[in-house]
Amino acid sequence: MPPVRTTSEWSWRSLSEGRSKGEDFILIGKVLKPHGIKGDLRVRYFNPDLSFFLNYRHIYLKDNKRGILRRFEVREVNIREKAIIISLEGIRDRDAAQRWAGSEVLIHRQDLPPLEEDEYYWEDIIGLKVYSVEGEYLGEVVNILPTGSNDVYEVRGPKGEMMLPAVSDVIKQIDLEGGRILVDIPGGLSEE
């Protein structure tokens, strides 16, 4: 069986907050403030690999206070140490940029790249119900932690929290349509 992989390239912990699974837009960041006088925006991008922002041709800004969702063409992206500076078509001065401060940065789900076999977006894993191979309900995936070699699923259930490594020895099946994950818990991982 190939290793189970989730991809953090397009996934962020806060994706499941304030939205339902299957919605068309994916939260990828937040506009922090204007940058300079030409309408550029400083963005906190939720993906640890800032260079992935270079793949976006257009993004959506959502201003919850004003109830506005607007599509923008991306003109330029500059990667900084902890943030991204973006230039968007239609935002040409500091005043226009200031109006979008605090807005959510979204992409359309259809703009995500296709995944390889046994790869999943974090947003699709968070919220899945977890069952042991014996049929015992263990809880729900509430968070995913990237560790370098593999992700770790944080599961919260009736017996408390449990951390499950996303490796094929533990994760036996991921059924997105059924909303469940089947796991074989090795000794030492269970909370008994």
Secondary structure as the mmCIF struct_conf table of DSSP 4:
data_model
#
loop_
_struct_conf.conf_type_id
_struct_conf.id
_struct_conf.beg_label_comp_id
_struct_conf.beg_label_asym_id
_struct_conf.beg_label_seq_id
_struct_conf.end_label_comp_id
_struct_conf.end_label_asym_id
_struct_conf.end_label_seq_id
HELX_LH_PP_P HELX_LH_PP_P1 PRO A 2 VAL A 4
STRN STRN1 ARG A 5 THR A 7
TURN_TY1_P TURN_TY1_P1 GLU A 9 TRP A 10
HELX_RH_3T_P HELX_RH_3T_P1 ARG A 13 SER A 16
TURN_TY1_P TURN_TY1_P2 GLU A 17 GLY A 18
BEND BEND1 ARG A 19 ARG A 19
TURN_TY1_P TURN_TY1_P3 LYS A 21 GLY A 22
BEND BEND2 ASP A 24 ASP A 24
STRN STRN2 PHE A 25 HIS A 35
TURN_TY1_P TURN_TY1_P4 GLY A 36 GLY A 39
STRN STRN3 ASP A 40 TYR A 45
BEND BEND3 PHE A 46 PRO A 48
HELX_RH_3T_P HELX_RH_3T_P2 LEU A 50 ASN A 55
BEND BEND4 ARG A 57 ARG A 57
STRN STRN4 HIS A 58 ASP A 63
TURN_TY1_P TURN_TY1_P5 ASN A 64 GLY A 67
STRN STRN5 ILE A 68 ILE A 79
BEND BEND5 GLU A 81 LYS A 82
STRN STRN6 ILE A 84 LEU A 88
TURN_TY1_P TURN_TY1_P6 GLU A 89 GLY A 90
BEND BEND6 ASP A 93 ASP A 93
HELX_RH_AL_P HELX_RH_AL_P1 ARG A 94 GLN A 98
TURN_TY1_P TURN_TY1_P7 ARG A 99 GLY A 102
STRN STRN7 GLU A 104 HIS A 108
HELX_RH_3T_P HELX_RH_3T_P3 ARG A 109 ASP A 111
BEND BEND7 LEU A 112 LEU A 112
HELX_LH_PP_P HELX_LH_PP_P2 PRO A 113 GLU A 116
TURN_TY1_P TURN_TY1_P8 GLU A 117 ASP A 118
STRN STRN8 GLU A 119 TYR A 121
HELX_RH_AL_P HELX_RH_AL_P2 TRP A 122 ILE A 125
TURN_TY1_P TURN_TY1_P9 ILE A 126 GLY A 127
STRN STRN9 LYS A 129 SER A 132
TURN_TY1_P TURN_TY1_P10 VAL A 133 GLU A 134
BEND BEND8 GLY A 135 GLY A 135
STRN STRN10 TYR A 137 PRO A 146
BEND BEND9 GLY A 148 ASN A 150
STRN STRN11 ASP A 151 GLY A 157
TURN_TY1_P TURN_TY1_P11 PRO A 158 LYS A 159
STRN STRN12 GLY A 160 PRO A 165
BEND BEND10 VAL A 167 VAL A 167
TURN_TY1_P TURN_TY1_P12 SER A 168 VAL A 170
STRN STRN13 ILE A 171 ASP A 175
TURN_TY1_P TURN_TY1_P13 LEU A 176 GLY A 179
STRN STRN14 ARG A 180 VAL A 183
HELX_LH_PP_P HELX_LH_PP_P3 ILE A 185 PRO A 186
TURN_TY1_P TURN_TY1_P14 GLY A 187 LEU A 189
BEND BEND11 SER A 190 SER A 190
#
